[in-house]
Amino acid sequence: MAKVHNYSAGPCILPDEVFKEASESILNFNNSDLSLIEISHRSKDFVAVMEEARALVKEILEVPDNYDVLFLQGGASLGFLTAAYNLMGENKTGGYLVTGSWAKKAAKEASFMGNSITLASSEDKNFNYIPKNFSINNNIDYLHVTSNNTIFGTQIKEFYKGDIPLACDMSSDIFSREINVSDFDLIYAGAQKNMGPAGTTLYIFKKDILGKSSVPIPTMLDLKTHAEKDSMFNTPPVFPVYASMLTLRWLKKNGGIKDIEIKNQEKANLIYNEIDRNSLFEGTSNFEDRSNMNATFTLNNEKLKETFDNMLVKENISGLKGHRSVGGYRASMYNALPVKSVQVLVEVMKELENKKA
Ligand SMILES: *Cc1c(COP(=O)(O)O)cnc(C)c1O
């Protein structure tokens, strides 16, 4: 392991020690001679895992006491619907900031039980920027944003601060930088970008949103159902929750959000400086909105593509291909990606320039 520089956009790289410990748990969990995946989720040992995972989220993100933390299923894609159901108020209207494909999908889900209003969209420029200074209609029950646009490589740097409840899909940058949880009424994130394997979705929400929706909520989509049962209403995805807990332990041990944010900034600076310096490459997203998690860029000369791609293979750089809707390349630099991997990529970009000269 660690020989491959893994730039996969998600599922993605996790710390080596997490892979190791997580695999051990499949064969022999807590020296019980039983596998993690063959014991009851109500057993003392698994309940302790769920409790530690929730506690670590609270500790690492400094979640205030009037918030709850749950590990559910369905991915962020079900979160689109869950957010809408739980936040619909008397206007039965959600306001959406449409900054990418995921945001667009989130907006669509709201229309299944109420009105979905697009407050601003950057689709006119293939989502390469974050709209700002748009007006917020007072008749919306909540504002929904996507903190980081995984596909297009843009990231919200400053969040809305106002009276309207704020919901955020934080799938691809949660735990990557400091946030003020109290700015949000609801945060949700699929685990597989910065926290663990696919299969669990993290929800962080203000307890007082519960039970206030103006639409009837099916049991499994009602956050109240899960909050009342401490995230154990039905069988939780035990392995993804366990592996997420291990990643959170790793994050805490390595200095928490403060230190990882510095490291993530360092990685982003390395790649963006090279994209800007090297005449063969061009960044695709608006300078001030650039994502520290997913750097998107293209080659100016398509004829060099094969050469560059071969060089990437030779250096064991994997997963750099851009999303089909943007093309080019995308360097996803999630928490577990070492600075070293970015240095190797930057060297390859320099080498291509030298080759060409
Ligand atoms: C990956 C991603 C999703 C989709 O997550 P699923 O867990 O596959 O449903 C949604 N939003 C964002 C921002 C993502 O990066």
Ligand as a Chemical Component Dictionary entry (heavy atoms), coordinates in Angstrom:
data_LIG
# 
_chem_comp.id                   LIG 
_chem_comp.type                 NON-POLYMER 
_chem_comp.pdbx_formal_charge   0 
_chem_comp.three_letter_code    LIG 
# 
loop_
_chem_comp_atom.comp_id 
_chem_comp_atom.atom_id 
_chem_comp_atom.alt_atom_id 
_chem_comp_atom.type_symbol 
_chem_comp_atom.charge 
_chem_comp_atom.model_Cartn_x 
_chem_comp_atom.model_Cartn_y 
_chem_comp_atom.model_Cartn_z 
_chem_comp_atom.pdbx_ordinal 
LIG C1 C1 C 0 -20.327 12.123 -3.804 1  
LIG C2 C2 C 0 -21.278 13.203 -3.518 2  
LIG C3 C3 C 0 -22.651 12.976 -3.405 3  
LIG C4 C4 C 0 -23.291 11.617 -3.639 4  
LIG O1 O1 O 0 -23.106 10.827 -2.553 5  
LIG P1 P1 P 0 -23.767 9.363  -2.479 6  
LIG O2 O2 O 0 -23.338 8.930  -1.116 7  
LIG O3 O3 O 0 -23.182 8.562  -3.597 8  
LIG O4 O4 O 0 -25.229 9.506  -2.613 9  
LIG C5 C5 C 0 -23.460 14.037 -3.097 10 
LIG N1 N1 N 0 -22.960 15.260 -2.900 11 
LIG C6 C6 C 0 -21.647 15.521 -3.002 12 
LIG C7 C7 C 0 -21.144 16.909 -2.780 13 
LIG C8 C8 C 0 -20.757 14.501 -3.315 14 
LIG O5 O5 O 0 -19.456 14.756 -3.425 15 
# 
loop_
_chem_comp_bond.comp_id 
_chem_comp_bond.atom_id_1 
_chem_comp_bond.atom_id_2 
_chem_comp_bond.value_order 
_chem_comp_bond.pdbx_ordinal 
LIG C1 C2 SING 1  
LIG C2 C3 SING 2  
LIG C2 C8 DOUB 3  
LIG C3 C4 SING 4  
LIG C3 C5 DOUB 5  
LIG C4 O1 SING 6  
LIG O1 P1 SING 7  
LIG P1 O2 DOUB 8  
LIG P1 O3 SING 9  
LIG P1 O4 SING 10 
LIG C5 N1 SING 11 
LIG N1 C6 DOUB 12 
LIG C6 C7 SING 13 
LIG C6 C8 SING 14 
LIG C8 O5 SING 15 
# 
